[in-house]
Amino acid sequence: MTATGQAKPGSRKTRVKICGLRDAATIRTMDGLPIDEVGFVFAKSRRQVTPALAGELIAEVRALRNRDGCIPRTAGVFVDPTMDELRAALALAPLDVVQLHGDESPQFCLDVKQAFGIDVWKVLSVTERDAVDPSTDGPDRLEPYRGSVDAFLIDTAGGGTGRTFAWHVIDRYMAAAAGLPLYVAGGLHPDNVEELLSRHAPDGVDVSSGVETDGLKDSTKIRLFAERVQGL
């Protein structure tokens, strides 16, 4: 746990990340829930927020306590940002994690960690070949990032699609990530996350569209998702 009372990845329970938040009212309803990370999208998306708005929402998150009494950490989603873009965003939005979804190199990830003193997560898309050919080198893509990032996240190709990928590849990615937390995203929602966790044991799960109704975050679905992950 950090000096601010924030828990960091590494415990055995499955961590819960809710991504794509855009309003303070929804964040306030998350107080007391078993949520470990809250994500904001800085990349072009219908969920995109400005750094200024993200800064205001981060202040709301820091007023929360999850079920463990910790402040949820905040993560920012970026796609191939420049260092200047990150510097400008972080000046207004003091994130705990920079989550990189593009073609960022291991060196770039390391440069971000060193320049800003911030955790970096690298996101990799699970390819269709991964699902049908166990000899593919998809999981091997993690190895070059060892030492440059603090966690990995695997997602359906395209990200934010609301579609799942072939879950049987998760264990291969977990083995490749050995020693670093691995989060799973892609098409998760309250009605399928228990099935995922009954088959696999990722370090965390990440949800966005699966806790929305008509394109807006749904507080009831957020609560159901978080509680079902923890078996509550």
C-alpha positions as CSV (number, residue, x, y, z in Angstrom):
1,M,0.0,0.0,0.0
2,T,1.3,3.5,-0.8
3,A,1.6,6.4,1.6
4,T,-1.8,7.7,0.3
5,G,-3.6,4.5,1.2
6,Q,-3.7,3.2,-2.4
7,A,-3.3,-0.5,-3.0
8,K,-1.0,-1.5,-5.8
9,P,-1.2,-4.6,-8.0
10,G,0.3,-7.7,-6.4
11,S,-2.3,-9.2,-4.0
12,R,-3.9,-12.5,-4.9
13,K,-7.5,-11.3,-5.2
14,T,-8.7,-10.4,-8.7
15,R,-8.5,-6.6,-9.1
16,V,-11.3,-4.6,-10.6
17,K,-10.8,-1.7,-13.0
18,I,-13.8,0.3,-14.2
19,C,-12.8,2.3,-17.3
20,G,-14.2,5.2,-19.3
21,L,-15.7,7.3,-16.5
22,R,-16.8,10.8,-17.6
23,D,-18.9,12.2,-14.7
24,A,-18.6,12.9,-11.1
25,A,-22.0,11.6,-10.1
26,T,-21.2,8.1,-11.2
27,I,-17.9,8.1,-9.5
28,R,-19.5,9.1,-6.2
29,T,-21.8,6.0,-6.4
30,M,-18.7,3.8,-6.4
31,D,-17.8,4.7,-2.8
32,G,-17.4,1.5,-0.7
33,L,-17.4,-0.9,-3.7
34,P,-14.6,-3.4,-4.3
35,I,-13.0,-1.4,-7.1
36,D,-9.2,-1.0,-7.4
37,E,-8.7,1.2,-10.4
38,V,-10.7,3.8,-12.2
39,G,-9.8,4.6,-15.8
40,F,-10.2,7.7,-18.0
41,V,-9.8,7.7,-21.8
42,F,-7.6,10.4,-23.2
43,A,-7.4,8.8,-26.7
44,K,-10.0,9.6,-29.3
45,S,-13.2,7.8,-28.3
46,R,-16.8,8.5,-27.4
47,R,-15.6,8.2,-23.8
48,Q,-12.7,10.7,-24.3
49,V,-12.2,13.3,-21.5
50,T,-10.0,16.4,-21.5
51,P,-7.1,16.6,-19.1
52,A,-8.9,19.3,-17.2
53,L,-12.0,17.2,-16.8
54,A,-9.9,14.2,-15.8
55,G,-8.2,16.3,-13.2
56,E,-11.6,17.1,-11.6
57,L,-12.7,13.5,-11.8
58,I,-9.5,12.3,-10.2
59,A,-10.2,14.5,-7.2
60,E,-13.6,12.8,-6.9
61,V,-11.9,9.4,-7.0
62,R,-9.5,10.4,-4.3
63,A,-12.5,11.0,-2.0
64,L,-13.5,7.4,-2.4
65,R,-12.6,4.4,-0.3
66,N,-13.1,0.9,-1.6
67,R,-14.2,-2.1,0.4
68,D,-10.6,-2.5,1.7
69,G,-10.5,1.1,2.8
70,C,-8.1,2.0,0.0
71,I,-8.3,4.9,-2.5
72,P,-8.8,3.4,-6.0
73,R,-5.9,4.2,-8.3
74,T,-6.5,6.2,-11.5
75,A,-5.3,5.2,-14.9
76,G,-5.3,7.1,-18.2
77,V,-5.7,5.5,-21.5
78,F,-3.5,6.8,-24.3
79,V,-2.7,5.6,-27.8
80,D,0.8,6.4,-29.2
81,P,1.1,9.7,-27.3
82,T,4.1,11.9,-27.5
83,M,6.1,12.8,-24.3
84,D,4.8,16.4,-24.7
85,E,1.2,15.2,-24.8
86,L,1.7,13.1,-21.7
87,R,3.4,16.0,-19.9
88,A,0.5,18.3,-20.7
89,A,-2.1,15.8,-19.6
90,L,-0.3,14.9,-16.4
91,A,0.1,18.5,-15.5
92,L,-3.7,18.7,-15.1
93,A,-4.6,15.1,-14.4
94,P,-2.3,13.6,-11.7
95,L,-2.8,9.9,-12.7
96,D,-1.3,6.9,-11.0
97,V,-1.0,4.9,-14.2
98,V,-0.4,5.6,-17.8
99,Q,-2.0,2.8,-19.9
100,L,-0.6,2.6,-23.4
101,H,-2.7,1.0,-26.1
102,G,-0.7,1.7,-29.3
103,D,2.5,0.6,-30.8
104,E,4.7,2.1,-28.0
105,S,8.1,0.5,-27.8
106,P,9.6,-0.9,-24.6
107,Q,12.0,2.0,-24.6
108,F,9.2,4.5,-24.8
109,C,7.5,2.8,-21.9
110,L,10.6,3.0,-19.9
111,D,11.1,6.7,-20.8
112,V,7.6,7.5,-19.5
113,K,8.3,5.7,-16.2
114,Q,11.5,7.5,-15.7
115,A,10.4,10.9,-16.9
116,F,7.2,11.1,-14.8
117,G,7.8,8.6,-12.0
118,I,4.5,6.9,-12.8
119,D,3.4,3.3,-13.4
120,V,3.1,2.2,-17.0
121,W,0.8,-0.6,-18.2
122,K,1.2,-2.0,-21.8
123,V,-1.9,-3.2,-23.6
124,L,-1.7,-5.9,-26.2
125,S,-4.5,-7.2,-28.5
126,V,-5.1,-10.9,-28.6
127,T,-5.0,-11.9,-32.3
128,E,-7.3,-14.3,-34.0
129,R,-4.2,-16.5,-34.7
130,D,-3.7,-16.8,-31.0
131,A,-7.0,-18.5,-30.6
132,V,-6.5,-21.2,-33.2
133,D,-2.7,-21.8,-33.3
134,P,-1.0,-22.4,-29.9
135,S,2.3,-22.1,-31.6
136,T,1.8,-18.4,-32.3
137,D,4.2,-16.0,-30.7
138,G,1.5,-13.6,-29.4
139,P,2.4,-14.1,-25.7
140,D,6.1,-13.7,-26.6
141,R,5.4,-10.0,-27.3
142,L,5.4,-9.4,-23.5
143,E,9.0,-10.4,-22.9
144,P,10.6,-7.2,-24.5
145,Y,8.6,-5.0,-22.1
146,R,9.8,-6.7,-18.9
147,G,11.6,-4.1,-16.9
148,S,9.8,-1.3,-18.8
149,V,6.3,-1.7,-17.5
150,D,4.5,-2.5,-14.3
151,A,1.6,-4.6,-15.7
152,F,0.1,-6.0,-18.9
153,L,-3.5,-5.8,-20.1
154,I,-4.8,-8.1,-22.9
155,D,-7.9,-7.0,-24.9
156,T,-9.9,-7.9,-27.9
157,A,-8.3,-6.5,-31.1
158,G,-9.5,-3.0,-31.6
159,G,-10.2,-2.3,-28.0
160,G,-13.6,-0.9,-26.7
161,T,-15.5,-3.2,-29.0
162,G,-17.6,-4.9,-26.4
163,R,-16.5,-8.3,-27.8
164,T,-14.7,-11.0,-26.0
165,F,-11.7,-12.9,-27.3
166,A,-11.0,-16.6,-27.0
167,W,-10.4,-17.0,-23.3
168,H,-8.4,-20.2,-23.6
169,V,-5.3,-18.1,-24.5
170,I,-5.4,-16.3,-21.2
171,D,-3.3,-18.9,-19.4
172,R,-0.6,-18.6,-22.1
173,Y,-0.4,-14.9,-21.6
174,M,-0.4,-15.3,-17.8
175,A,2.6,-17.6,-18.1
176,A,4.4,-15.1,-20.4
177,A,3.7,-12.3,-17.9
178,A,5.1,-14.3,-15.0
179,G,6.1,-11.9,-12.3
180,L,4.0,-9.0,-13.6
181,P,0.2,-8.5,-13.1
182,L,-2.0,-9.4,-16.1
183,Y,-5.4,-7.8,-16.6
184,V,-8.0,-9.1,-19.0
185,A,-10.4,-6.8,-20.8
186,G,-12.7,-7.2,-23.8
187,G,-16.5,-7.8,-23.7
188,L,-16.7,-8.4,-20.0
189,H,-19.9,-7.6,-18.2
190,P,-21.7,-8.7,-14.9
191,D,-23.2,-11.8,-16.5
192,N,-20.0,-13.3,-17.9
193,V,-17.2,-12.3,-15.6
194,E,-17.9,-15.1,-13.1
195,E,-17.5,-17.6,-16.0
196,L,-14.2,-16.1,-16.9
197,L,-12.9,-16.3,-13.3
198,S,-14.1,-19.9,-12.9
199,R,-11.8,-20.9,-15.7
200,H,-8.8,-18.5,-15.3
201,A,-7.1,-16.5,-12.6
202,P,-5.9,-13.2,-14.1
203,D,-4.6,-10.6,-11.7
204,G,-7.3,-8.1,-12.7
205,V,-10.3,-7.5,-15.0
206,D,-11.1,-4.3,-16.8
207,V,-14.6,-3.3,-18.0
208,S,-16.1,-0.3,-19.8
209,S,-19.0,-0.9,-22.2
210,G,-20.1,-3.9,-20.2
211,V,-21.2,-1.6,-17.3
212,E,-23.1,0.9,-19.6
213,T,-26.7,1.3,-20.5
214,D,-27.4,3.2,-23.7
215,G,-23.8,4.4,-23.8
216,L,-23.7,5.8,-20.3
217,K,-22.1,4.3,-17.2
218,D,-24.7,2.4,-15.2
219,S,-24.1,2.4,-11.4
220,T,-26.1,-0.7,-10.8
221,K,-24.1,-2.6,-13.4
222,I,-20.8,-1.3,-11.9
223,R,-21.8,-2.6,-8.5
224,L,-22.9,-5.9,-9.8
225,F,-19.7,-6.4,-11.8
226,A,-17.4,-5.5,-8.9
227,E,-19.3,-7.6,-6.4
228,R,-19.5,-10.6,-8.7
229,V,-15.7,-10.5,-9.3
230,Q,-15.2,-10.7,-5.6
231,G,-18.0,-13.4,-5.1
232,L,-20.1,-11.1,-3.0
